[in-house]
């Protein structure tokens, strides 16, 4: 076999061998997910921020607005949403973004690849919005029943930005699904969700994992 055709074949075989030994993931080298300074709804992994409204009567829409956190920031993500008084816990409203990597051509299933974030200690971000409690969610490929890893943060004022640094140890499943051990090896998405009812607004900036 000519040498120039041997190397691609070897790479494909190595990739498939790695997949057979377990779920393949791609390490996240830079912890920054989005600071919105480019003014578009795509995060640093190339995936869009998408409004999330699940359940009858829920609404959510997003826009990129000028300003943000810290002082001098050019843009931030703004959410306007609504949860009816009769909303169930599963009737969520907010925003979600994937951080998966595009599938490699050698992958026969062509599945997006989760991210390995074991080199980081937690998630940081800045919020401003309607006073109340919000869910910060990390979704992993190992969770199959939507019982993802959640943390809760509280906003006391709608005029002041609050910066958060939440260690991974503070994220936990709600308990309605199968218990999964957190590894940090297979992260697929991040989400910010309202727990209140009625209309709400939420601003998000400087999202990333910290070491």
N, C-alpha and C positions, 0 to 999 in steps of 0.2 A: 504494500500500500504506500503511495507517495507520502512523504513526510508532511507536506502541507495540508493533507486531508486528515492526518492522524490526530492532530491536536484538537480540532473541534469535536471529534468523536470521543476522545478521552474526557473532555470537559462535560459532554452530555452524560457519559457514563458515571462520572463522579457526582454530578447533580442528582441523577436518578438514584444512585446508591445512598446519598445523603437523605433523600426523601423517604427511602424505604426504612431508614433507621428512626424516623420520627418526623413530626411536623416541621417543615422548613420555615425559618424566619429570617428576617433581614435586620441586623443591628441598626439602631438609630444612633448615628454618630453625633449629630448636632441636636441638642435637646430642644431647640426652638421650634415650635409648631406654627405660630403666627403672631406677628406684631402689627399686621394690617397696614404697614407703611407703603405697600405697593398699591393700595386702594382697590384691590379686587377680592372676591370671596374665595380665592384659592389659598390653601395653607402652604407651608413650606415643603410638604411632601407631594404637592400637585393635586391634592384632593379638595373638593369644594366644601364649604360650610353650607349645610342645607337646613331649612326650617323643619321642625319636627312637630306634628300635630296629630296625635293618635287618640281616637275616641270621639264619640258624637259631641259636637259643639265646641271642640278645641280648635284654636286658631294660632298660627304663628307665621310671621313674615320677618325677613331680615333685610337690612340695608347697611352699606358702609358709609359712615359719616365722618366729617372732618373733626379733628381734635383727638382726644384720647389721653392715655396715661403712659408715661409721666408727662409733665409739662413739656410742651414742644413736640409731642407726638402728632403725626399728621392725620391718621385715620384710626377708627375703631369700629367694631361690629355692634350694630344696634338691633335688638329684637323687640318686636311688639307682638304680644300674645294674649290668649284668653283661655281660661279653664272654667267651665260652668260649675255651679255650686254642687251639682250632683255627680261631678267627675269621680271616677274610680281611681285608685292608685296607678293603674295601668294606662289611664287616659292622660298622656303627658303632652306638654307643650314647651318648646324651647328650640334648641339648635344642636346639631350633631355634625361631626366631621370625621371621616376616615383618615387614618394615618398609615394605611397599608401601602405596600410597594406594588408597582405593576408586576404582573406575573412574568417570570423569565420564559423566554421562547422554548427552553428545553423542558419546561414543565408540561407534560401531556394534558393535564387537567386545566391548565391556564387559569389557576386560581390566584387572586391577589395574595401577597405574602404578608403575614403579620410582622410586627416590629418587636425586636428584643430590646427592652429598656432596662436591663439589669444593671447597667452602669450608672443609673440615676437613682436618686433617693426619694423623689416625690414630684408633684405637679405644682407649678406656680402660675398665677394669673392675676388680673385685676378686674374688679367688677364695680358697677354702679347701677342702681336701678330702684324699682319699687320696693320699699321695705318689706322684708319677709325672708323666708327660708328657701334656699335653692339647692338642688341636687347637682353635684359634680360627678360625672360618671366616667369610668374607664371600662371599656368593653374588651373582652378577651375572646380568642377563638375557642378556648376550652369551655366557655359557658355556652350551652346549647339551648337554654330555656329562658333567656332574657333576664335571669337573675344576676345582673352584672355587679361590678364593684362600685359602690356609691359612697360619697362623703357629703356632708351637709354643711353649708355656710349660711350665715345670716347677715343681711344688710339692714342697717338701722336708719339710713337716710338715702334719699334719691338724688342728692346733689353732690356727694363726695365719693371719689374713687377709693376703694379699699383693695390693698394688695394682699394676696394669700400665698402661703407656701404650705402645702399639705403633704405630709409624708405618706408613702404608700401604705404604711401600717394603719393609717386612719381610714382607708377605704375597706368596705366590707360588703358582702352580699346581703340582700334583704332577708333571705331565709325561705322564700316560697319555692325555690328550685333546688336542684342538686348542688350540694356544697362542693366547691372547687378550690383547690389550694392556689393561692396567688404565687406566681413564679416571676412575672415580669417578662416572660419569654415570648408571649403571643398576643400582644396588644393590637387591637384593630380599630377602635374608635374612641373619641372623647365626646361628651355631651354635657350641656348645661340646661337644666330643666327646672321649671317652677313647681313648687309644691302647694301654692296657694290657689284660691279660686278668684274669678273675676279677671279684669284686665290687668296686665302687667307690662312693664318695659324693663329691659335688661341690657346693659352695655358691657362689652367684653374687650379686653386688650391684653397684650403681653403674655400669651399662652405658651408655656413650654415646660419641659422637665428640667429639674435642677440636680446638680451633683452634690 
